[in-house]
Structure formats: C-alpha cells, structure tokens
Amino acid sequence: MEPLLLEPVIKERIWGREYWTASARPDGDCTVAGGKWKGSLLSQLWEEHRELFGDVQGEEFPLIVKVIDAREDLSIQVHPDDAYASRREGGARGKTECWYALDCPENEEIVVGHHARTREELCRLAREGRWDRLLRRTPVQAGDFFQIPAGCIHAICGGTKVLEIQENSDLTYRLYDYGRQRDGRPRPLQLDKALEVITVPFVPAQAPAQAEEEGQGAGGGLRLLADCPYYTVWEAQLRDGLQLGSQEAFRILSIVRGEGTVGGIPVQAGQTLLLPAGSGRLDVSGGMTGVLAAGGKRH
Ligand code: ZN
C-alpha cells in the first residue's frame, strides 16, 4: 500500500507558528494531499478505514505530530499524566511529548526540568517568581532529541524549531508566560495545578537501549530515540537502496532533511507521510533524514 502524503494545518500563535503535520483533532485535521485517498481527512480515515492503521484500538487517533517554529519563547509549562487528567479534568488524557530539534541559533538553550529538591522548594521558588533559580536550562543543537514525560517542566526558547510528537491531548498548565499580553490581557496561568503535577526532584530521561535496526540496505538504518507507552520514535537515515521494514502497525514519517522518494512518493524536508499498516517494504531513493513515529501501544 502506498504512503499517504499529509497536508499540514497551520496555526498562528502569540510566540510563532505551529504546523500540525499529523493530527486528526477537530481543531486541526490533516488532509491527504494525493493518491487514492486524496482529500480525505485523517479523522475520516481513522473512523472509516481503520485497516490503514493496523490493529490499533481507541476512539481517537493516538498522536499529534507538529513542527513548532518559535519566534519567541514559549510559556513555561507542564502537562499532567493520564491518571491526574482523568481524575481532575473530566476523563481527559494527559500528555507525554518529545522534541527532535530541527534548527536553532548557536548557543541556544531550552528549558527541561528544574532544580528544586523538594515540592516545598519548588512551590516557594515558583510563587516568588525566581525562575532563573528554579528552571533547568540545557543546550540544544539541530538533531538533539528530548523526551518530555508528563510532570516535566519545559519550554522551547525563541529561534528554535522542533518536531514534536505527543499524545493526542491539549491539556497544558502554564506556570509563567513572561508577563506577555494577548488582546491587552495576560494569558491565564494554572500555577496551582502545575505545582501539583510537577515531578520532584527532576530526573533526566534515559536514552533507550538500541534494539535491532528495522531498516536494511545500503548505509541506512534506524536509531531508536524514544520507547514509551504512548509512542516509539526513531531517527531514520533514508538512503538510496534502503527498504523501510514491513509494518504491522502504521507509522508517521516526518522528513527533516533532504529529498527523495519513499514508496514512489516524492518528498522533501518538511513533508509528512502516513505509512499505512501492512505497507510491505518501501523502497527509498535520494538522501534524507526522517523521524519515524509509531503510536498507540497504550491502547
Ligand atoms: Zn508541552
């Protein structure tokens, strides 16, 4: 079965722009750009052609894949886990997310985690607005990967562009928004809830052990970046002659560098393919780096 090229949904934000490159949410539903399913919404395919997605269960398409192009700093935020979200937010889903850095200025940093040793210290520093003391900043370069579990404080800083793969959820608690105004008013903060869900102390995410490579062929292969209950993510070096492995479940392939073809479909950096379940082996031509995501293990 041939890959489906997805048309992104563009969202203008106070701090920059988001491209929702694989999403089936009502507020950002991607359209298939060509081929047999041209014009179909991803949500329609999920509802009416579940065979494209293998045996994945669940009411909702499990992932959102976005490119975040931050002109300014994003608010300092945290997401609850599924248990808290379901208890306190009427059965909503929590959010674990991850970032693959696409582009950033030299010596750029992002916020991942904090320095508080106890919840008391966390609350005190946050309520006193001592963000420089509280927030843990870490250097970022193109190609870096960050797993951001629920409960981890995070923020992307201005000038940085990342590919984000996340649980299909919109639940965000903002701790601090730099005092910015929108339509003459600051955006609401949810400091109390944020302070409840933040993991203390911060523990850096471990890189996953490398499993067997799925991709085969000349000079190509997959590097495992994240393996969690919500998604599995690999970096894929897509070279001439490579065949992407046959799949029981669907995959989302984001091209992050270069150009070529995958399964006969021409693609270039910035474009996104849905690789349906049971695609079989997909021939690759050209030279590209891709980020491959599988979702829905939880279901
Ligand atoms: Zn987030």
Residues whose N, C-alpha, C, O or C-beta is under 5 A from the ligand:
A	BS01	ZN	none
